[in-house]
Amino acid sequence: MLKQYFKFLTLPHDKLSHFFYGVTTSLCMLPFFSHYFIMCTLLVISVAKEIWDTYNNGGIEYLDLLATVSGGAAIILARSL
């Protein structure tokens, strides 16, 4: 019964994997590059992936792009604290 009220808290596996790849990429780049460069790189990689998906898997999913960049932003914000 409570499951219907908390359904909005679940994320699809696809979005979690995009978030994970954003986290992993930013963690690998963090010792070598500035925060600004990391975020720009994540944005470029995410946009390129979504363009590739347009031609191969259907269309652009903006939430995938947002999930990838959010993963990087979470690491950068945590590092800044």
Secondary structure per residue as TSV (DSSP state, phi and psi in degrees):
chain	resnum	aa	ss	phi	psi
A	1	M	-	360.0	-43.2
A	2	L	G	-71.1	-19.8
A	3	K	G	-58.5	-36.0
A	4	Q	G	-66.8	-27.6
A	5	Y	T	-81.6	-25.3
A	6	F	S	-105.7	13.6
A	7	K	G	-62.0	-32.2
A	8	F	G	-68.2	-14.8
A	9	L	G	-81.9	-14.1
A	10	T	-	-85.2	143.9
A	11	L	-	-115.7	143.0
A	12	P	-	-64.6	153.1
A	13	H	H	-56.7	-37.6
A	14	D	H	-60.0	-44.1
A	15	K	H	-68.6	-37.1
A	16	L	H	-66.1	-37.3
A	17	S	H	-68.8	-37.1
A	18	H	H	-63.2	-43.4
A	19	F	H	-60.9	-44.4
A	20	F	H	-60.6	-43.4
A	21	Y	H	-67.1	-34.0
A	22	G	H	-65.6	-42.0
A	23	V	H	-63.3	-48.3
A	24	T	H	-62.6	-44.6
A	25	T	H	-62.7	-44.8
A	26	S	H	-68.1	-35.8
A	27	L	H	-64.8	-37.0
A	28	C	H	-70.6	-32.7
A	29	M	H	-88.7	-20.6
A	30	L	T	-56.5	-40.8
A	31	P	T	-70.2	-16.6
A	32	F	T	-111.8	-23.4
A	33	F	S	-128.9	162.9
A	34	S	-	-75.6	162.2
A	35	H	H	-61.0	-41.2
A	36	Y	H	-61.4	-45.3
A	37	F	H	-64.4	-38.8
A	38	I	H	-63.7	-45.5
A	39	M	H	-65.6	-40.2
A	40	C	H	-64.3	-40.1
A	41	T	H	-65.0	-43.7
A	42	L	H	-61.7	-39.8
A	43	L	H	-64.9	-44.4
A	44	V	H	-64.5	-44.3
A	45	I	H	-63.0	-41.6
A	46	S	H	-64.9	-43.7
A	47	V	H	-65.1	-41.8
A	48	A	H	-62.3	-40.5
A	49	K	H	-64.4	-41.0
A	50	E	H	-70.3	-34.4
A	51	I	H	-65.5	-40.8
A	52	W	H	-62.7	-41.7
A	53	D	H	-62.4	-31.4
A	54	T	H	-60.4	-40.3
A	55	Y	H	-87.4	-19.1
A	56	N	H	-115.0	-32.8
A	57	N	T	-125.1	13.8
A	58	G	S	122.7	-77.9
A	59	G	-	-161.9	179.8
A	60	I	-	-80.6	132.1
A	61	E	-	-113.6	108.3
A	62	Y	H	-66.3	-26.8
A	63	L	H	-70.1	-29.3
A	64	D	H	-64.2	-44.7
A	65	L	H	-61.5	-44.6
A	66	L	H	-64.2	-39.1
A	67	A	H	-65.6	-40.7
A	68	T	H	-65.1	-47.8
A	69	V	H	-68.0	-33.8
A	70	S	H	-65.3	-35.2
A	71	G	H	-61.5	-44.3
A	72	G	H	-67.1	-39.8
A	73	A	H	-65.8	-36.2
A	74	A	H	-62.6	-41.2
A	75	I	H	-68.5	-43.4
A	76	I	H	-64.5	-41.7
A	77	L	H	-65.4	-41.2
A	78	A	H	-65.4	-36.9
A	79	R	H	-70.1	-31.6
A	80	S	H	-75.7	-18.4
A	81	L	-	-76.4	360.0
